């Protein structure tokens, strides 16, 4: 017993000496103690990674032993007010060695330091994207935040970490099915989700018919999804908002990453243009997936082609202390051809310039200018009627936000403007010998603008509120032709009585008040309840006559006959952490009510249609449900178990039968999936391995079915059920992956093996009906897009860096 005590005492002494050696305080002196001093001084600076030189997001600033509530932003900068005097200021991050400082503050001061990685050998570590108790302390409900490092720990299709595939494993997030782009959040349509790249609008975000995201995770930093309550500086959609934060290049050293895998080859380079002042980051991917199509037995698939590419370049300048300028561009492109039957070709470009600066002791400013261009083409390449249809959307965006902040509250005010210009829709021959005549239909232009203001107030240690408003305006601009319809009659082609041409000016105007409020009440350090409400207006929507979004769906602006959508969103949740934030538990309920939601008539004609309003049906939507999550953040084993109960319904409100669906009764929307379960498990294996395992289950989505059929003049005529009366079979998938670190290179490389759809399930994408041989009856058949096991391998290697 005595021997054990001596050994324990020795180890304790050794640990104390070692800890002291690594955590000596740094001393800083600002100004002189003598003289008169104001109530507060400003302490600011930038926290960077010692190895890469990049700013570190989420570093907590602790003053005199207590967390101040201040953390660094994504650039690594912080800004805090302190009373004059002596202070112990500590900088802490879950994956870094803490830095202790002694500060004599008798004037405004700047402390910029570098932090080193903690050394973990036997235990795995998950780098949290914010303070470890943010889910309990953050006053806004329904926020999901993932870092790129967390995303890469999830088994991925074709071995490529993907934003949208990762988000679909979180509670409240789903998709209609494999092979469709976009996500559905809390019962919202995909076009009701606002997609942003550092607050810059993005209209297209997918590769390979939705199987991969157009965002390369090598150049992204983190992803924040607002499911319940949007901050007042975000708007323009009636559902949710996803903001993708891009990385800044290192200002210290040149480095890069090269990789090749089953689906693509990629390269990333970053480094200083001027050391400590300016940096650049460049990343790109090119597909190499056509060899997979050649392995198929089906001749149509063998004769198909799939190509995609994306490129990102970001420049960052530190103009002066506290003043940064960024210029970046994202370019994506895809080409898909299914045998000789049909194909898609689409591209997207987003460019922006952003400024962020500290204007005073408590005042900061953010401003951006952006330009975007989205183009797509659908083509039929064979026969005398070979043709292609082109369309798209251009837009310009401007935004400015002014923030005043103190210790306990902050006020932000700003304005935003987006000008949309739809590209004319054009039908043209696919080649010279085609008999198709050229045809063109003009598209709308519109100006959307908004002013916004918000207040974040920590009323007490246990109570916080975020309240604000957004007032939005929209105007459809000329020139355009407006059709006139008979009064007291449905808006159909048959009821058209004339048309008016407007050379300029405003053809239609809308506006709306959008209040936002969220309240957090803590019951102790590790338990809180949150309540929120928000109203959102949407003046642009995608038009599709399929059950799920496709790359060639049209973007349709609000017009005289197409009013904006409006949603009211309510949310209430309870959040608890335990064991030093190692475990998270949450229950979050939601309810959404949508006005002027858009659906489509059966067999709607959406291409080359100058009277789009005649194909649309307007009504109201509602969605409700609850999300349950258990998450383990730290240790050898990490992961989460999430269950979502979610319902989504639509009811047409047209006065006339031609504008009704299911006689105006409520029916499930295309993306109504009541039950979804996601289980994610990651295990760190000694010394340099990571095993990942995921399980996904979801209820089958609704579908319209053939109830019966009859013979007329030798043809089989089907009779369909009411819309979405039945469901396809439930979805179930298991994925695994294993990653080896530092396989061949001590500097850093990785080898990833992944198996997507481990059990080879033929999950239904849809159900269709056709004649069975010589039978006169129509029989149902299951269409599975990915009905097989998909193994993949990806190798990446670090280039350059500090050690070279």
N, C-alpha and C positions, 0 to 999 in steps of 0.2 A: 504494500500500500504506500509506504514511504517512497519507494522507488518511483512509483507511478506519479506521486505528487511532485517529486523533483523533476521528472521528465516534463510534466505539464507546465511547471513553473519556468523551466528553461525555454520551452517552446513559446510560452507567453512573452517572456522577456525578449526572445529573438524576434518575434512578430512586432513587438512594440518598437524595437530599435529599427527594424526594417521599414515599418510604416513611417516613423519619424524621418528617416532618411529620404523617403520619397515625397514627403508632404511638407517640407520646410516652407514657411510663409515668405511671400515676396512683399517687399515694402515699397510704398509709393507715397510721395509727399506732394501735395498740391496747395500752393499758397502759404500764407503765414497765419499763425494763430492770432497774432495781435491785430487789433482793429475791429471795426464793426462788420458784421456779416449778415447776409439775408437769411431768410428762414430755411431755404434749401439751395443746394448746388446740384449740378448735373454731372453724373458719371456715365460715360458712354465708352464704346469700343467695339472690337470685333474679336470673336473667338474662332480660331481656326484649327484644323487638324494638323498636327505636327508633321505627318508624313506627306499628305497630299496638298496641304496649304489651302484647302477649301473651307469655307465657312461652315460651322456646325449648327444645325437647327435644333432648338429645344434644350439648350443649355440653361439650367436654372441658376438664377442669381440669388444667393443666400446672404443675408446681412445679419451679422451679430448672432448667428446660430439659427435663424429662422428663414424659411423660404419667403421671398419678397413678393411672389406672384408674377415676377418678371422673368421671361425666357427670351433667348435669342431668336431672331427670325430666321428665315431660310438662308439668308446671307451670312448668318453668324453674328449680326450686330445686336446690341442691346442698348437700352436707354432707361436710366433710373434716377429718381430724385432722392437725395439724402440730406439730412441735416448736417451742418458743419460739425466737425469733430473727428474723433478716432473711431474707425470701424473695422471689423473683421468681415471681409467680403470673400465668399467662397463660390466657386463656379463648379457645378456638378452636372454630370450626364451619366446615364445608365451604362454606357459602354466606354467611358473615359476615366482616367485617373483624375480625381478632383484636384483643383488648384486653389490654394489658400493664400490670401493676401491681407496685409495690414495697410490700411489706407488712412492717411492724415488728410482730410478733405476740408480745405479752407479756400477753395476756388474750384471752378469747373475743371474736371479731369478726364483723361482718356487712358483706359487700360485695355490694351489689346494683347492677348496671350495665345499660346498654342497648347493644345491638350493631346496627351498620348492615349493610345488604346490600352484598356485593361488586358491583362494576360490571363486567358482561360485555357486550361488544359483538360480537365476532367469533366467540366460542365459546359453545356451549350449556352449560348446567350442570344437573346432576341433584342435587337436594337429598337427601342421604342421611339416612335416618331414625335413624341412630346413628353411632357412630364408624366411619370408612371401612374399618377392618379387623375389624369385628365378626364377620363370617362366619368369620374365622380364629381370633379370640380368644374368642368366646363358647363356653362349655363345653357348652352344650346343642345337640344335633343336631336337624336338621329344623325350624329356625325360618325362616319367611318373613315379612318385614316390608316393608310398602309405606306411603308417605305418600300423602295425598290428591293432592298435586301430581304424584307419579309415576303415580298411577292415572289422572289426567286426561290423561296423555300417551298413553293407549292408545285406539285407535279403538273407539267404543262403539256399541251398538245404539240406534237412534233418537237418537243424539247425546248421550246421557246417561251420564256416567261412572258405573260400577257396580262395587260391591265384588266380587260373586261372579263377574261376567264377567271382571274383572281377575285374580282368584285362579285361575280356570280356565286361565289362560295360564302359570301357574307349574308347575314340575315336581311330579308327584305328586298334582295336583288335577284332577278331571274332573267331568263330570255325565253322567247317563243320556242326556240329549238336550234340545233346545230345547223349551221349554214345560213343563219340570219345575222344581220349586224345589229349593234346596239343592245341596250339592256332595258328591262322594265323594273322600275323602282316603286315599291309600295302601290302596285296596281296602276301605275301610270303608263301611257303609251311611250314608245321609244322617243318620239319627237317632242315629248313633254320634258325631256331631260336636257338641261343646259350643259354643253360640253365646252370647257375652257382650257387653254394652255397658258398658264400664268395670267389668267383673267382675260385672255384674248379669245374671241369666239372662233370655234372650229365647227364646220358643218359636216365633214366626212371623217370617219375615224377607223375604218376597217380595211383589212386586206383579205384576199382569198374568200370572198363571199361571206365575210364575218367570222372566219375561223381564227384570224389573228388581228390584233390591234395594229393601227398604223403608227403607234408610238413605240419607239425603240427604248427598252428599259435601261440601256447603257447610258442614255443621255437624260434620263428622268431622275428626279430626286424623291418625290412622294406624290400621293394621290389622296385628295380629300373629297369625300362624297357627302353632300348635305341631303339627307333623306327627309327630314321632318320640317326644319325651319331654316329658310335661307337668310343669310345676312342681307341687309337692305341694299348693299352695293352690288348684289347679284340679282338678275331678273331677266325677263323675256321668255321664260318657259313656265308651264303650269304644274310641273312635277318636282324635279330635283335638280341639283347642280353638281357637276363633277369638275373640280379644278386640278389640273395636272401641273405640278411644279417641275420645271426643267432645271438641270444642273448648270452651274457656272463652271467654266474651265479653271484649272489650277493656275494661280498666279506665281507659284514657286518653282515647279519642275514640269518638264515635258514627260508625258506618259501616254499609254494607249492600251487598247484591248482589241485582239483579233480573235475571231471565232468562225467555226464552220459546223453546220449541223444538218439534220435531215431535211429541213425546210428552207434554210437560207445560209448565206455567208455574210459576215458583218465585220465592220472595222470602226473603231472609235479612237480619236486622238485629241489630246488637250494639253494646254501649256500656256506659259506667259508670252505675250507679245512684248510687254515691258514689265519686268519683274516687279511684283508688289503693286502694279498699277493697272495693267490690262491683260486680259486672257482671252483665249479662244477655245471652243470645243466643237468638234466635228464628228458626226456619227452617221453611218449609213448601212443599209441592208439590201441585199439582192437575193431573190428567190432562186432556189435550185430544186424545186419540188416536182418538176415534170417527170423525173425518173420514177417517181412513185406511181404516177398515172400509167407508166409503161408496164408496171407489174400486174395491172388488172387483167382479168380474163375477158371482160366485156370490151368488145371492139370499139364501141362509142367512147368509152373512157380512155382506151388506148390512143384514140385519135384526138383527144382533148388537149388543151394547153392551159397552163396557169402560170402567169408571171406577175411579180410585184416588186416594188422597190420603194424605199423611203430614204430621205436624207435630212439631216438637221445641222444647222450651223448657228452657234451662239457666240456673240462678242460681248465682253463685259469690261467697262472702264470705271476705275475709281477716280472720279474727277477731282475730288477733294475729300477730306475726312467727313464721312456722313453723306456723301453725294455720289450716286452710282448711275451709270447709263448702260442700258442693254439693247442690243440689236440682234434679232434672231429670225430665222426662216425655217419652216418645215415644208417639205415637198414630198408628196406621196403619189404613187401611180399603180394601177392594176390593169391586167388584161386577162380575160378568161373566155375561152371558146370551148363549147361542148360539141365535140365531133364537128359535123358540118351543118348542125341544126340552128344554133344561136350562139350569141356571145355578148359579153359586157366589156366596156373599156371606160375607166374613170380615173380622174386625177384630182388632186387637191393641193393648194398652196396657201400658206398663211405666213405673213411677214409682219413684224412689229418692231417698234422702238419704244423703250420704256425708261422713265426717269424716276428715281427714288432719292429723296433727300431730307435731311433734318434742317429745318429752317430756323429753329430757335430752341430754347430750353425744353419746351413742351410741344412743339409744333413740327409736323412732318408732312410731306407732300408726295403723292404718287400720281404719275400721269402716263398715258400711253396713246399711241397712234398705231393703227393696224389696218392691213389690207388683206382680203382673202378672195380666192377664186376657186370655185368648185365646178367641174365639168364631168359629164358622163355621156356615154353612148351605148345604145342597144342596137345590135345588128343581127340580121338574118343573111348569112353569107352565100347561100346556094340558090340556084334556080333563076328563072327569068324575072322573078319578083324580089331578088336579093336587094335589101335596103338597110339603111341605118337611120336611127333617130337620135339626134343630139339635143342636149339641154344643159342647164346649169344655173349657177347663181354667183354673182360678184357682190362684194360688200366692203364698206369702209367703216371703221370703228374708231371712236375717240372717247377717252374716259379720264377724269381727274378726280382725285380723292384727297381731302385735307383732313388730317387727324390731329386733335389736341388731346393730350393724355396727361394724367396725374397719377398719383399712387393708387387711388381708389376708383377712378372712373375715367373714361375717354369718350370723346365726341368726334364722330366723323361725318363729314358732309361732302357731297360730290355731285357730279353730273355725268351722264353717258349718252352717246349718240351712235346709232348704227344706220347706215344707208344701204338698203338692199336694191340690187338691180338684177332682175331675172333675165337670163339669156334667152333669146328667141328659140323656140323649139322648132327643129328643122328635120324634115324627112328628105332623104336624098338617096340616089342609087348607090349600091355598095360597090359596083364596078360599071364600066362603060356599057356593057351589053344588057344591063338590067332595064326592064320596062317601066320601072317606077319613076313617076314624075316628082320633081322637087316641090315640096310644100312647106310653108312656114307659118308658125303661129307666134305672135308676140306675147311676152310675159310682162308681169306687173313690176312696178318700182314703188318703193315705200321707204319712209323715214320713221324710225323708232327712236324716241328719246326719253330720258328720265332724269329726275332729280331725286336725291336720296339723302337721308340723315339717320343716324343711329346713336344710341347712348349705351355704353357698357358700364354698369355701376355695381361695384362690390359694396352692397349696403352694409354688410357685416361679414365676419369670417364665415358665417354659415348661409348667408343669403346673397344672391346676386341676380341681376336682371339685365337683359339685353332687349331694348325696345327701339323701334324706329319706324320709318315709313319710306315708301318709294312711290312717287307719282309719275306714271308713265303716259306718254303721248304717242299716237301713231297717225300717220297721214299717207294715204295712197296717192302717188304722184303720177301725172301724165307725162308723155302722151299715152293714151290708151282708148280702146273702144269698149263702151259699156252697152250691153244688150238690155232691151226693155221688154218686160213681160206683162201679160194681161193682168189687170187688177183682180183680186179675189180668185186667183187661180194658182195652181202649183207652179213652181219655177222649173219648167221643163222645156225642151226644144219645141214641142208642139204649141206651147203658149207664148212663143216669141212673137212680138208685134213690131219690132224695130230695133235700132241701135243708134247710139250717140257717140261721136268722136270728140275727145277732149285733147286739145293741143298741149296743155300744161295745167298748172295749178293743182289743187287737191280734189281728188275724186271722192274720197271717203275719209272721215276722221273719227278716231276713237280715243278715249283716255280713261284712266282709272286710278283710284287711290288704293295703295297696297300696304296696309299696316302689317307690322311684324312685332311679335313680343314673345319672349321666352324667360321663364323664371326657374331658378334653382334654389332648393332649400336643403341644406345638409342636416343630417341627424347624427352628429358625431363625425369623426374624421373620415370614415370609410363607407358612409351610406348617404345617399341623396335621392331626392325626388325632383323631377323636372316636368314642367308644363309649358306648352308652346302653341301659338296660333300664327298663321301667316296667310296672306292673300296674294295670289300671283296672277298676272295677265300674260297672255301669249298671243302675239300678232303674226306669227309665221308657223306653218305646220307642214309636215311632209305628207304627200298624197300617194296612196298605194291602194291597189285593189286586191292585194294578197294578204294572207293572215299574218305575215311577218314582213319586216322591212327588207328591201333589197338595195343594191348599190345604185340602181337607176330610178329610184323613187324621186318624184318631183318635190321641190320646195314651193309651197303656195302661200302667198301673202294674203292678208286680210283685204277684202274689197267691200263694195257696197252690199253684196249678197253673202259674203263670208265674214261673219263677225268674229272678233277675237275670243279665244277660250279664256275662262276665268275659273280658278280653283280656290277653295277655302280648305286649309289643311290644319288639322288638330293632332296633337301628340301628347302622350303622357307616359313617363317612364320612371322606373326605379332602378338604381345602380348601386352595386356594392362591390368592394374590393376586400381581400383578406390576405393574410400572411405577407405583409409588407408589399402589397400590390402584385404579388405573384399570381393571384387568381382574380378574375373578373366575373361578375354575375350581373345580368341585366334582363329586364322585362320592359318592352317598349311597345305601347299600343298606339294605333293611328286611325284616323278617319279623314277621308278626302271627299269633297263634293265639287263636281266640275260642271260648269255651264258652257253651252255652245260647243260641246265636244263634237268632233267630226267623224262620221262613218260614211260608208259608201254603199250605193245601190248594188244589187246583185249584177254581176257582169258589167261593171262600170267601165266606161271608156275614158282613160285618163291621159293618153298620149294624143297630141295634136288636136286638142279639144279647146276651142276658144271660149266655150261656155261651160267651164269646169263646174260652176255652181249647179248645173242641171244634174250632175252625177253624185252630188253630195247629199247626205242626210244629217240633220243637226238634232241634238238632243242633250240630255244630261247624263253624267256619269257619277258613280259613287264607288269608293273603295274603302275597305276597312280591314283590320287585322291586328296581329300582335307578333312580336319578335322575341325570341328567348335565346340567350347566349351564355355559354360557360367558356371561359378562355383562360389558358395557362400561359403566362408571359415569360417565365424564367425557369431555368433548370435544364437538365439533359433532355427531358421531354417537354415540348411546347406544342400548342395547337388550340383548336376550339371545336365546340359542338354547338351548332346553331339550328334552331327550328323556327320556321315561319309559317304562320297561318294567315293567308291573305285572300281576300275576295275582291273582285272587280266586275262591275255591271254597267250596262248602258241601256238607256231607254230613249227612243226617238220621240220627238214632240211635235212632229209635223201635223198640220191640220188636215192635210189631204193624204189619201191612201198611197199616192205615188211617193210620198216623202216619209213613209213609215216602214219600220222593220218589226216583224213579229207583232203586228197590230198595235204597236206602241207600248208593249209590255216589256218589263225588265228582262234582260237576258245576259248570260255571262259574256264578257269581252273575250277577244282572241287570246289574251294573255292572263286569263283567270286560272290560276294554279293554286288551289286551296292549301296544299301541304308541300313543304319543302324542307329537307333535312340535309345538312352538310357537316361532315366530320373531317377535320384536318389534323394530322399528327406528324410532327417532325421530331426526329431523334438524332442528336449529335453522337457520332461514334468516334472512338479514340483511334488514331490521333487526328485525322483530317477528313472525316467522312460525315455525310448528312443523309439520313434516310427520310423520305417523305411518303406519306400515304393519305389518300383522300377518298371519301365516299360521298356520292351525290344521289339523292332520291327526290323526285318531284311528281306531283299528280300530273296526269295527262291533260293537255290543254283542250278546250272545247273545239268541236268541229261540227259542221253540217253534214248530214248523212242522207243516203238514198233510202227512203222508206219503202218504195215499191217502184215498179216499172211496167210499161205496157207497150204493145206493138202497134205502130201506126205506119201503114204503107211500107211494111217491111223493116222499119227502123225501130230500135229500142229507145223509148222515151222515158227518162227517169223522172220520178217525183221526189223532190228533196224535202227533208224535214224543215222545221223552223230553224232559223239561224242559230248555230252553236248549241243544238239540243243534246248532242252526244259528246263523248270524249275519246281521244286516242288513248292507247295503253300508257300506264305510268312509266316514268323514266327512271333508270337506275344505272349508275356507272361507278367503277372503281379504278383509280389510277395509282401508280406507284412510281417513284424515281429514287435514284441514288447518285450522289455527287461526291467525287473524289477531289480533294484540294491538293495543290502542289504535287502533281503526278510526276512531271518531268522537270519542272522549273522551280527553283527555290524562290525566285522572285514572285511567282504567283501564276498558276494555271489551274484549270478545273476540267474534269471530264464527267459529263452527266449522261446517265442512262435513264430513260423514261419509258413507261408503257401506259399509253392512254387507252381506256376501255379494256382493262385487264381481262375481264370475263367474256369479252367478245359479244356483248349484248347488241342485238339488232333493235335499238331504241327507235321507236317510230318518230319520223319527222312529220309525216302526214299519212292520211288514209285516202285512197282513191278507189273508184269503182270502174270495172270494165267487164266485158263479156268473157265468160270462161269457155273457150273453145267454140263448139257449135251450139252451146246453150244460149237460150234467149234471155237468160237472167243475168243481171249485173251482180258481180260479187266483189266484196271489199278486199283490197290488198294493202299491205303495209309498205310504206316507203321509208327506208332507213338510209340516211345520208352516210353515217359512219357505223356500219354494221359489222365491224371486224376489229381485231386487236391492232393498235398502232404503236409499234415500238419506235424509238428514236434514240439518237446519240448526238451529243453536242460537245465540241472541244473548244475551250477559250484559253488564251494565254495573255498575260500582262506584258506590255511593251514599255521599256524605259522605266522612268521613275527615279526616286531619290538615290537609289543605290548605284545607278550607273555612272 
